[in-house]
Amino acid sequence: MEDVLDLYQQPYDEKRPVVGMDELNRQLLADKRPPLPPAPGHVAREDYEYKRNGTANVFLFSEPLTGRVEVKVTERRTKADWALFIKELVDEHYPQAEQIRLVLDNLNTHVKASLYEVFEPAEAKRLADKLEIHYTPKHGSWLNVAEIELSVLARQCLSRRLEDLETMRREVTAWGQDRKKGPVIIKWQFTTADARIKLKRLYPSIQTC
């Protein structure tokens, strides 16, 4: 926890940007009956029955000090999907960065070894060397700035039925483009000093003589 909190207090460095990454799995749901459109005095209504069309995964990264957000929808959330997303992060979004300080949770796919399952060793090492990974602690995903953006995405875009992968891709892409029009700078206020006071119960008890 303190490692991540200290990282958020570092000044902006375009050569070593601090980036949070997270992902969200979502069901694809279709209407079994056409919804009723809104009418004077009535909101639109949909039947409670729906059809399950599988799931989709949303990758998101957020750079708090610039407000930059990028999203990508994939069919699955495998090690290969994560590795391909990391390659995009390194080569397309931050090609000039010397190293990306990446904050993410401890999901079993979020490891540098995943890169070696997709790319040749030399390429995997090149990508791995670009990453300085900072893991959030167990039950501490709230420390990841990307989770804040994912919650915004879920409320503004995903709190309704999206019936297939292409529909979700189209809607999530539109949300991401709209988000870029007015980037939100995240000024993280909770510090290590605050944690030692407000979360004192999480620290080991030191027995003194």
C-alpha positions as CSV (number, residue, x, y, z in Angstrom):
1,M,0.0,0.0,0.0
2,E,2.7,2.5,1.0
3,D,4.6,1.7,-2.2
4,V,1.6,2.7,-4.4
5,L,0.8,5.8,-2.2
6,D,4.4,7.0,-2.4
7,L,4.3,6.5,-6.2
8,Y,1.3,8.8,-6.5
9,Q,3.2,11.6,-4.8
10,Q,5.9,11.6,-7.4
11,P,6.1,14.6,-9.8
12,Y,5.1,14.1,-13.4
13,D,7.8,12.5,-15.6
14,E,6.9,12.0,-19.3
15,K,9.8,9.5,-19.6
16,R,8.5,7.4,-16.6
17,P,4.7,7.9,-16.6
18,V,2.6,6.5,-13.8
19,V,-0.2,4.5,-15.3
20,G,-3.0,2.5,-13.6
21,M,-4.4,-0.5,-15.4
22,D,-7.5,-2.5,-14.6
23,E,-10.1,-4.7,-16.4
24,L,-13.8,-5.5,-16.1
25,N,-15.7,-8.6,-17.1
26,R,-19.3,-7.9,-18.3
27,Q,-22.2,-10.1,-19.4
28,L,-23.6,-9.5,-22.9
29,L,-27.4,-9.4,-22.6
30,A,-30.1,-9.2,-25.3
31,D,-33.8,-8.4,-25.0
32,K,-36.2,-11.2,-25.4
33,R,-39.0,-8.8,-26.3
34,P,-38.6,-5.3,-27.8
35,P,-38.5,-2.6,-25.1
36,L,-41.4,-0.1,-25.0
37,P,-40.2,3.4,-26.1
38,P,-40.7,6.4,-23.8
39,A,-44.0,8.2,-24.0
40,P,-45.4,11.4,-22.3
41,G,-45.2,10.8,-18.6
42,H,-43.5,7.4,-18.9
43,V,-39.9,6.4,-19.2
44,A,-38.7,3.7,-21.6
45,R,-39.5,0.2,-20.3
46,E,-37.9,-3.2,-20.9
47,D,-39.0,-6.7,-20.0
48,Y,-37.3,-8.4,-17.1
49,E,-36.5,-11.4,-19.3
50,Y,-33.3,-11.3,-21.2
51,K,-31.0,-13.6,-23.2
52,R,-27.4,-14.3,-22.2
53,N,-24.9,-13.9,-25.1
54,G,-21.7,-14.7,-23.2
55,T,-19.3,-12.2,-21.8
56,A,-16.8,-9.6,-22.8
57,N,-13.8,-8.0,-21.1
58,V,-12.8,-4.3,-20.9
59,F,-9.2,-3.3,-20.5
60,L,-8.6,0.3,-19.3
61,F,-5.6,2.3,-18.4
62,S,-5.5,5.7,-16.8
63,E,-2.7,8.2,-16.4
64,P,-3.8,10.3,-13.4
65,L,-1.5,13.3,-13.9
66,T,-2.6,13.9,-17.5
67,G,-6.1,12.6,-17.4
68,R,-5.4,10.2,-20.3
69,V,-7.7,7.2,-20.5
70,E,-7.6,4.4,-23.1
71,V,-10.1,1.5,-23.3
72,K,-10.2,-1.8,-25.3
73,V,-12.8,-4.5,-25.4
74,T,-11.8,-8.1,-25.9
75,E,-13.6,-11.4,-26.1
76,R,-11.7,-12.9,-23.2
77,R,-9.4,-12.0,-20.4
78,T,-6.6,-14.5,-20.8
79,K,-2.8,-14.1,-20.4
80,A,-2.5,-13.6,-24.1
81,D,-5.1,-10.8,-24.1
82,W,-3.2,-9.0,-21.3
83,A,0.1,-9.4,-23.0
84,L,-1.3,-8.0,-26.3
85,F,-2.7,-5.0,-24.4
86,I,0.6,-4.4,-22.7
87,K,2.3,-4.4,-26.2
88,E,-0.2,-1.7,-27.3
89,L,0.5,0.3,-24.1
90,V,4.3,0.2,-24.7
91,D,4.5,0.6,-28.4
92,E,1.4,2.6,-29.4
93,H,0.5,4.7,-26.4
94,Y,3.9,5.4,-24.7
95,P,6.6,4.7,-27.4
96,Q,8.8,7.5,-26.1
97,A,8.7,6.4,-22.4
98,E,11.9,4.9,-21.0
99,Q,9.8,3.0,-18.5
100,I,6.2,2.8,-17.5
101,R,5.4,2.7,-13.8
102,L,2.4,0.4,-13.9
103,V,-0.1,0.0,-11.0
104,L,-2.3,-3.0,-11.2
105,D,-3.8,-5.8,-9.1
106,N,-2.6,-9.3,-8.4
107,L,-4.7,-11.1,-11.0
108,N,-2.8,-14.2,-12.1
109,T,-2.6,-13.0,-15.7
110,H,-0.9,-9.7,-14.6
111,V,2.6,-11.0,-14.6
112,K,5.6,-10.5,-16.9
113,A,5.7,-14.3,-17.5
114,S,2.5,-13.8,-19.6
115,L,4.5,-11.9,-22.1
116,Y,6.7,-15.0,-22.7
117,E,3.7,-17.1,-23.5
118,V,2.8,-14.9,-26.4
119,F,6.0,-13.4,-27.7
120,E,9.5,-14.6,-28.6
121,P,11.9,-14.3,-25.6
122,A,13.7,-11.2,-27.0
123,E,10.4,-9.4,-27.6
124,A,9.0,-10.5,-24.3
125,K,12.0,-9.2,-22.5
126,R,11.9,-5.9,-24.4
127,L,8.4,-5.3,-23.2
128,A,9.0,-6.6,-19.7
129,D,12.0,-4.2,-19.3
130,K,9.7,-1.3,-20.1
131,L,7.5,-2.1,-17.1
132,E,8.1,-1.2,-13.5
133,I,5.1,-3.0,-11.9
134,H,3.6,-1.8,-8.6
135,Y,0.9,-4.3,-7.3
136,T,-1.9,-3.1,-5.1
137,P,-2.3,-5.3,-2.0
138,K,-5.0,-7.9,-1.5
139,H,-8.4,-6.2,-0.9
140,G,-6.7,-2.9,-1.9
141,S,-7.8,-2.4,-5.5
142,W,-9.2,1.0,-4.4
143,L,-5.6,2.1,-4.6
144,N,-5.6,1.7,-8.4
145,V,-6.7,5.0,-10.2
146,A,-7.9,2.9,-13.1
147,E,-10.6,1.4,-10.9
148,I,-12.0,4.9,-10.5
149,E,-12.3,5.3,-14.3
150,L,-13.8,1.8,-14.6
151,S,-16.5,2.7,-12.2
152,V,-17.3,5.8,-14.2
153,L,-17.4,3.7,-17.4
154,A,-19.7,1.1,-15.7
155,R,-22.2,3.8,-14.6
156,Q,-22.2,5.9,-17.8
157,C,-22.0,3.2,-20.4
158,L,-22.4,-0.3,-19.1
159,S,-25.4,0.0,-16.8
160,R,-27.7,-1.3,-19.5
161,R,-28.1,-4.3,-21.8
162,L,-25.5,-4.6,-24.6
163,E,-26.3,-7.6,-26.7
164,D,-23.0,-8.5,-28.5
165,L,-19.3,-7.9,-28.6
166,E,-19.5,-5.4,-31.5
167,T,-22.2,-3.3,-29.7
168,M,-20.0,-3.2,-26.6
169,R,-16.9,-2.2,-28.6
170,R,-18.8,0.6,-30.3
171,E,-20.3,2.0,-27.1
172,V,-17.1,1.7,-25.1
173,T,-15.1,3.3,-27.9
174,A,-17.6,6.2,-28.0
175,W,-17.4,6.6,-24.3
176,G,-13.6,6.7,-24.5
177,Q,-13.6,9.3,-27.2
178,D,-16.0,11.5,-25.2
179,R,-13.9,11.1,-22.1
180,K,-10.9,12.5,-24.0
181,K,-12.7,15.7,-24.8
182,G,-12.5,16.8,-21.2
183,P,-9.7,14.8,-19.5
184,V,-10.0,14.6,-15.7
185,I,-6.8,15.1,-13.8
186,I,-6.8,12.9,-10.7
187,K,-5.1,14.6,-7.8
188,W,-4.6,11.8,-5.3
189,Q,-4.8,13.2,-1.8
190,F,-4.5,10.1,0.4
191,T,-0.8,9.7,1.5
192,T,1.3,7.2,3.3
193,A,1.2,9.5,6.4
194,D,-2.6,9.5,6.2
195,A,-2.6,5.7,5.9
196,R,-0.5,5.3,9.1
197,I,-3.1,7.2,11.0
198,K,-6.4,6.3,9.4
199,L,-5.5,2.7,8.7
200,K,-3.4,2.0,11.7
201,R,-5.3,-1.2,12.4
202,L,-3.8,-2.8,9.2
203,Y,-0.2,-2.4,10.5
204,P,1.4,-5.1,12.7
205,S,1.5,-4.4,16.4
206,I,5.0,-3.8,17.7
207,Q,5.6,-5.0,21.2
208,T,8.0,-2.8,23.1
209,C,9.8,-3.6,26.3
